[in-house]
Amino acid sequence: MSLPLQKVRDAMQASGLDALFVTDELNQRYLTGYPFTDGMLLILPQTAYMVTDFRYFEEAQKNADPAFEIVMPSPRAAFVTEKLKDAAARTVGFESAQVSYDEYKRLCERYPDFSFAPVGDMLSVIRRVKSEEELSLMAQAQSITDQAFSHILEVMTPAMTEIEVALELEFFMRRRGASGLAFETIAVSGDASALPHGKPRAEKLHPGFLTMDFGAAYRGYCSDMTRTVVVGRADAEMKHLYSTVLAAQQAGIEAVRAGAECAAVDRVAREIIDRHERYRGAFGHSLGHAVGLFIHESPRLASTAKGQYLETGNVVTVEPGIYLAGRYGCRIEDMVAVTDTGCRDFTASPKELIELF
């Protein structure tokens, strides 16, 4: 039996569930190792079924976790009902964090002989701690991302637009084996660098800071990195701002370890920025977030995350920034895996201030 499936069954037993329906596509992929977009997983104490259709059946038989029996019954509801009754199931869990109220009503109508119980974010919590295989896939995703940063520094010219920079990063990552993008690439320069989630423009690179936030997906697992460089020359104030962000990021990384409170890690970095009066309040987002099959997972490194603690196997970003509206902004981000004594930094790209052209 796979470790994720065993974790789910342990959680089911602790919650008094006789069965579990898994309909969220990311959670389905997490449990089976195979991506599909039509069907569900039916998990029982002794058996587990991947219920899908003809489009996925043959490939799933070859690639999905063998702990799951791959089936394409018609009608599905009759098959599921039979298996629930065979297992003497009474209480069935469903992913209430992902299932709409209308979908819940349809479940009750389709399976009137059973009681449905919400499981909230049970599977998201299970996904927080990554296995060695998951960590390896994320390391590969980040390696592709690091290579893309080295590449863009070699090919970028002042005549390129922000959109062209973003596209070049994306094309390179796909050429190097990325299965897709972890999220929409950010490449913003000049005054637009003050926008934490600014969109690339069809404009030539503006002088000043150029922030690039991008990541590859590799076999479904995401990476996330931000580097800020300077188009032209940095003046004294830009250098001071950059060094402040870098100091905050390094302190944040040093604070990451199993057992550390998420809010406390955020505070360590935030205090470095806020002690400079002209930057106080200019770091307006959380220090970081967990990453996995989805680019934003839990836990978060945030001031609101009091009483939440990091565990060995969590993968989180550490990404402080300073944003001065109408002028410019800077963010530096690494992705790290939490260990018992600290963290393993997946990100190899340099962080010294880089001036181009």
N, C-alpha and C positions, 0 to 999 in steps of 0.2 A: 504494500500500500504506500502511496506517495505521502510525504510529510504534510503537504497542505491539506490533503483529504483527511488525514488523521487529526489534524488540528481542528478542522471543521466538525468532525464527528465528536471530538471531545467537547467542543463548544455546544453542539446540539444536545449532548447528554446533560451538560451543566444547566442548560436552559429548559430541559424537560421536553425536547422536541423529538417526535418520532420520525420525522422526515423533513427535508428542506428542498424548496424550489430555488434554483439559482437562475435568474434571467438577465442579470447585468452582464454585458459582453466582456468587460474587463475581468470580472470575477470568474466568468466561465473560462476565459483564457488562462487565468492564474491557476485554476484547478486542473484543467485538462492539458495545458500546454499547447492548445490548438485554437486559433481564432476562427469563430464562425458567428454569423449574424442572424440566424434563424433557428429558433428552438429553445431548449432549456436543459438544465441539469436537474435530475432527480436523485437526491442523496438519501439513502436509507442506512440503517445501522450496519447491514451486512453487504449491501449491493449499491451500485451507483450506475446511473444511466445518462448517456448523452443523447438527448432526443432531438433529432435534426431532420433534414430532408435530403433529397437525392443529390443536390449540388455539393454537399459536404461529405456524404457518406463514405465514399471510397477513400478520399484523402484522409479523413479523420481516422479510419481504421488503421492507416499506416502511421499516422503522426500523433494521435492523441494518447494521453496516458492510458496504458492498458488496464488500469484500475477501473476504467469506465467502459461499460458495454455500449457500443454505438448502435443505435436503433433508429429506424424511420417509420414508425407505426402510423397507420391511418384507420380510424381517427386517433389522434394523439390522446385525447381526454380519456378514451376507453382504456388505452394501454396504461396510462398513469394511474387511473382509478384501480385497475386490476393489481398493479404492483403495490399500491398503498394498502389495499385490502389484504394481499398476501402477507404483507409485513405487519398486519394488525395495527396499522398507523391510525392515530386519532388526531394528534396535533401536528400541523404542518407549518414550518416556518417559511416566511417570504421576506424578500428584501424591501422592507418598508421605506428605506432611504432612497430607493430608486423606483419603486412601483407607485404609479399614480392611483388616486382614489378610484377612478373608473376601472383601471386594471384590477384593482383589489376586488371591486364588486363583481367583475367578470369571473375572477377565480372562485369566488363564493358561489356564483351561479353554476359554474362548470363542475365544481366538486362539492356538491351540497352535503355529502356524507362526512365531511371533515371540518375540523376547527382550524382556522388560520391564525397564526401568531406572528406579530412583527418582530424581526430580528435587528432592526435598526442598522447600524454600521458594523455589525459583527464581523463580516468578511473584510471590511476595510481595516479593522483593527488587527485581524489575523495577518493581513498583507503587510503590516508595518515592518515586521522583522523579516529581512531578506535572507534567503538561503545562500550557500556558497555559489550555487549555479546562477542565481539571480545577480549576485554581486559581480560575478565574472562577466555576465552579459552587459551590466551597466558600465563596467570598466572598459569593455570594448566600445560601447556607445560613446563614452567620453574620449577614448583614444581617437576615434574618428573626428570628434569635435575639436580636439586639440590640433589634429592635422589640418583641419579646415582653417583654423586661426593662423597657423604658420603659412598656409597657402595664400590667404588673403593679404597678408603683409607683403608677400612677394609680388603679387599681381595688381594690387590696388594702385590706381593713378588718381591725381586730383581732378581728372576729367570725368571720372565715374560718378554716377548718381547714387543716392542712397539705395534705391531699388536695385541697381546693378550690383552693389556690394552684397546685398541680401541674397540675390539670385546666385551670385558666384559662390557664396558660402553653401547654399542649398545644393547646387549642382555638384560641388566637390564632395559633400557628404554622401550624396547618393552614389557617386562614382566610386567612393571608397567602401561601399558595402552597407550603408544605412538603409534600413527597410522603409524609412520615411523620416519625417521631421518630428521632433518631440513637441514643437509648438511653432507658431508663426514667428519667423525671424524678425528681430528688431535691429535696425541699423539707422541711427539718427545722429545728425551732426549739428554743430553750432547751437543756436538757441533751442532746437528741438531735443537736444540731449538732456534738457531739463524736464522732459516728459518721460517718466519711468517706463511707460508702455507706449511710447510714440511709434507711429507707423512710418516705414521708409517712404520717402518722397521722390518724385521724378525730378529731383534737383541735384545739381552737382554738389559735391561735398563742401560744406561750409567750413571756414577756418574755425579752429577751436577743438573742443572735445568731440570725439566720434565714439558713441557707445554701441557695441555689438553684443546682443544677447541672443544666443542661438543654441541649438542642441540637436543631436541625432537620436533617432530611435533605432535600436538594433534588436531584431527578433522581438519586437514589441516593447522593450525596456528603454527608458528615456535617459538622456543626459541633459545637463543644463549648465551653461557657463556664460559669464559676461566679462568682457574686457573693454576698457575705455582707453583709447589712444588719442593723440593730438594731431590734428591736421595743421601743419605749420609749426610754429614754436609756442611753447607754453610760457606765459609770463609768471611772475613770482606768486601771484594769487592762485593761479591754476595749479602750480606745483604744490602750494600749501594745501589746497583743497584735496588734490589727489593723494598726497601723503597722509592726510587725515583719514580718508576713506580706507586706504591700505592698512593703516595702523588699527582701525576699527575691525577690519576684516581679519587681520592676523590675530587680534585678541579674541574675536569670536570663535575662530577655528581652535585656538588653544583652550577655550572653555568647553568645547564639545567633548563629552565622554559619557559613558553609561552612568546613569544615576543623576546626571545634571538636570536641574529644572529648566524647562524650555524658556520660561520667562527670564530666568537669571542669565542664560546665555545671551538672549537678546539685549538685556540690560548692560552687560559687559561692553558690547560693541557700541550701543547707543550713547552711553556716558562719554565715550571718547569723542564722539561727534558733538554732543550737546555742551561739552565744557568750553567749546569755542562759541562765543556769544553770537557771532555772525552766521553760524551754522545751526544754531539751536532751532529745532523744529523743522529743519530742512531734510531730515531723514524720516519720511512720512509713511513708510511701509514696514512690514515686519522684517526681521533679519533673515528669515529663510523658511523653507517648507520642505517636507519630505518629497521624495521622487521615487517612482517605480514604473509600473505599467502606465500610470497616469502622471502627468507632469506636476500636478499639485495634489499631494496626498497628505496624510497626517502621520506624525505630529508636525506642528508648526513651531518655529522659533519666533515667538511673539510676546509682547508685553501682556497680552491677554491670556497666555497659556500658563497661568499660575497653577501649581499642583499637578502639572503634567511633566513627565520625566522621560529622558532619552533612554533607549535600550540598545544593547549590543545588537547590531544588524539593521538598525535604522539607517537610512541614507537621506541626508538633508543637505540643503544648500546653505551657504553663508554668504550673504549678498548685501552688505550695507551700501548706502548711496547718499550723496548730497545733491540736492536739486534746487538751483536758484532760478526762480521763474523769470523768463525773459532774457536770461543770460546763458547759462549752461548747466550741465549736470554730469555726474560721474558715478558709476557703479562698478564694483569688482565682485565677481562671484565664482566660487568654487563649489564642487559637489563632493561631499565627504561621507564615508561610512563610519558609523559610531562603533568604537571598540571599548573593551573594559577599561583601558587606561588612557584613551584619547580618541583619536580618529585617524582613518586612512584617507588621505586626500587623493581622489581620483584624477584631479586636474593638474596637468603638467605644464600648461602654458605660462610663460613668464608674466610677472606682475610689475616689473619696473616700468616707469613712465616711458612710453615710446612716442617719439616725435617723427612724423612722416612728412616728406616733401620739403 
